[in-house]
Amino acid sequence: MIEQHGPHLPVGADTIAVTYEANGASTRVSRALPDWNVVMMPAVNYGQSGANRLGDMAIHPGTYAIRQSTLRSLVADLGGQIAQNGFKWIFVMNGHGAPTHNIAVNEACDFVSEAYRVTMLHLTGLFRADAAIQSSGEKINAKTFSVADLSSFGMDVHAGVGETSGILAIRPDLVRPNYRTLPSQAGRSLEELRKIATAPGWQGYLSSPARATAAHGKAVEAWWIDGFTDLILRAVRGENISSMRVSLRPCRRPWPRSSRSNWRTKPHLEPSSRTGWCNAVSVSRSGPAQSEDSPCYALLLSLSTP
């Protein structure tokens, strides 16, 4: 989704990051499955509900959203046509954390999977639900930041430490140097985040982007590529990776970027006692819906057998 990312990051930050991750995963999957046809579709740059909604702002400079029903139809239409062109495996990589946005992607994946007898998975939700992958992410955090640091960052849900680190690693030319002097805007609950976002003159970021580093971003981006590749290969080799559940939290790289998943069931949302925001999501056959920080955006990576 095209979404404001503070005074220091480009409005296309999510698209830039997920495209980088999808390129990395598709390259590695192609090497692992040389006889398969692997196609990466262009990004969908629009999604539902930007971070400005935290401040109850329907319209915000730099943010352009579409309706949930429009997003669901868009992903379903694209997925359906990919399926009808002979692809049996379709993986959606998504870079936005709004729960309603992710429910739309989940439902579209469910529909395509059932209607066309293929497997279309919301890969990012499964990434967030995988305990081994998440454990690796925690180790990355621990290498770079102390426990006190991580606590001070609050809920790093939008244009903060994680996201700024990622763009510094892959497109440093698009990061304005003023990120180094931006004051921390840390919130540890949804209520605190809303208080920040509704304050006069809010600059459109949360957490502590001044603490971001390219080295940390490089490690996190590699983590996403490793995880996506692992999940794809496990799925096509017969593992039922879609039977996972997760407690979702709004966070960003590698602090839970939120959870994204899907298929064959509609997730239900419940209040989360841990964060006060996002939700405990359980699904019967596959996994969580998602919740995160940055703008939405999806890539369809399609595979067909030889």
N, C-alpha and C positions, 0 to 999 in steps of 0.2 A: 504494500500500500504506500502511496505517496503520503508522507506524514512528517510534520515538523519534528526535528530532533535537536532542539536547543539552538543556541547561537554558534555552535561549533561543528555540528555534523550535517551532512547533506540530507535532504528530504528523502532520498532513495537509499538510506543506510541499510534498511532490511533487505532490499532487493540486492544490493551489492554483496552483502554477507551471504545470503542464501545461494546466490548464483555461484559464488566462489566455492561454497560447500558442495553444491550439486555437481559442479564441474569436477571437483576432486573425487567425489564418490563415483560418478559415472565413468571416469577414466579408470579407476581401480576395478570397478565391476567389469568393465570391458576386458581388462587384462585377465581377470579371474575366470570369465566366461567367454573365451574367444570365439566360440561358435554361435553365440547369441547375438541378436540384433538389439542394440542399446541406443535409445533415442532420448535426448533431453529437449523437452519443449521450452519455448521462450517463457519468461516469467509473466505471471499475472500481477500487474502492478497495483491493483486496486483491491481493497478489502473493507471490512466492516468495523467501525468503532476505533477511533484513534485515542491516544493518551489524553487529548484535550477533554475527553468525556469525564476524566477524573475531576476536572474543574467545572463540570456541568456546562461546558461550552460546545454547542452543536457545531459551530463553525469556528475554525481557527486558521490563521494564515499558514499556508504550507501543507495543510492536511486536506485530503480529498477522499472521502469514503463513499461506499455504495451500500445499499440495503442488504440485510442478511439474506433475504430471499433471492436477491440478484446474484449474490456471491454463490449461494448454493446451486442455483441454476447454471451459472457460468462453469463451475467446477464439474458439475454433472454432465453438462453438454460436451465439454472438452473430453472428459473421461470416457463418455459413451462413444464418441467418434474414434478415439484412440482404440477402444476395445473392438469396434466394428472393423477397424483396419488390421486386425489380426494380433494385437498385443494382448498377452495373457496376464502380464504383471504390470501394474501401474502404481507408482509410488509418488505420493505428494509430499514435498518438503515445504514447510510453511514457516514464515518468520514473524507471525503476529500472535499476540497472546490474549486478545479479548475473548472471553468465553463464548459469547454469541457468534463471533467470527469462526471459532474452531468447531462449534456445533454444526455450523453450516457446511464446513469442509467434511466433517465426519459423516453427516447425513448424505452428502453427495457421493462419498466413497461407498457407503452402504448401498445406495441405490444402484450405482454402476456395477458393483460386485454381484448383486442379486439379479439385476435385469439382463446383464450380458454374460453371466456365468464366467467372470474373470475374477482376479484378485486385485482390488484397488485399495491400497493401504495409506492411511494418513501417517506417514513414517515418523514425523517429528513427535507425535504423541507417544508412539512406541519407544522412541529414543528416550523420552523423559521417564517412561515407566520401567525401563530396564535397569535393574538394581546394579548390575556390574558396570554398566556405562556411567551411571550416576556416581558410583564410587570412584571411578577414574577422574571424574570432574572435580570431586571434592579434593582429591590429591593435587590437582593442578592449582586449586585455590590455595591449599596449604603451602605449596612451594613458593608462592608469590607474596602472600599476605599472612599476617598473624591473625589469631583469633580476634584480638581487639580491633584490628583493621576491618575484618569482615563484619563485625558487629557495628562498627561506626558507619559503614556504607548503607545500612538500613536495607530496605527492599529495593534492590537495584533493577528496577523494572523498565526504565526508559532513559536512553541517552546518557547513562551513567558510566561507572567504571568498566563493566563488561563490554558494553556496546562500543564505547569509545576505544577501548583496547583493540577490539576486533577490526575496526576501520583503520586504526593506526597501523595494524599489521598488513592489511591487504590493499588499502588505498590511502596512504598517509597524505597524499597530495590534496585530498578532499577534506582534511581535518584542519580547521582553523586553529592557529596557535593559542588563541585565547582560552582553550580548554584548560591550560595549565593554571589559570588564575580564577577559574569559576569557583565560587564558594559552594561548600557542600549543602545539599538539600536532602537530607536523609530522613526518611519516614519509616517507622517500624510497624505500622499498621495501616489499613486502608483509610482510617480516619485521619491519620497524620499525613498520608499522601494527598488526600483531598484538601486538607488545610493548606498544604504547600501549593497545590495546583489552583486553588481559588484565590490565593493572595494576589493583590494588585501587582501587575508587572511581572508575573511568573514568566520565566524565559523558556519554558518548555522542556526542562530536563529534571531528573531526579538523581539522588545518590551523589557520588563524588567523582565526576569525570576527571578532575585534576590528578587523581591517583592512577589513571590509566597508563599502561605501557604497551608498546608494540610487542615486546617479548611475551607478555602475558596473552595478548591477543593472538599471537601466532600459535601458542600452545592450545588455546581454546578452539581456534579454527581447526587445528589438526584433530582435536578431540571429536568435533562434530563430524568431520570427514571419516574418521575411523569408525565412529558409531553408526553412521548411515550405511557405510559399506558393509559392516558386520551384519546389520539387520537385514539388508537386502539379500545377502548371500545365505543367511540362515533361512530366510523365508523361501527362496526359490529351491533350496535343497531339502525342503520338506518340514522344517520346524514350524510349529504353530505359534509364531511370535505374537499373534493377536490376542492371546488370552492373558492379558495383564491388566492390573488395576493400579491406580496411583492417586496420591493426594496432591492436588495441584496448588502451586504457589506462583504468584507473579514475580518472576525473576529473570535475569538475563545473563547469559554466557559467563562462566558456566553455572552461576547461581541459577536455579531452575528457570530456564527460559520459558518455562511452562510446559505443559504437557500437551502433546498432540497425538491423536491416535484415531482410530475409527472402527469400524465396519460391522455391519449386520445388526446393529442395535443402536438405539438412541440413548445417549448417556443422560443420567439425571444429575442435577446439581444440588448440593447441600451446603449449608454454611460451613466454613472452615474455622474451627476453633483455634487453629494454629496462627493464622494470619488475619482472620477477620475479613478476608477478601475472597479469594477465589475459591475454591470449592473442592469438596471431595467428590470425585467422579468415579463411578463404577460402571462397568459395562459387562455384559454377559460373555460375549465371545471374543472381544478383542481388547479393548484398552480404553484409555482415558480420552476425554476430550481435552482441549488445551486451554491454557491461560498463560499469558505472557506479557511482555512489555511493548515490544515494538510493533511497527506497522505491519499489516498483514501483507501476505505475499506468498505465492506458491509456485512451485515448479513441478511439472509432471515428468517424471523419469519413467520411460516405458521400456519394457523388455519383452521380447518374444523368443521362443525356443527356435532352434535351427529347423 
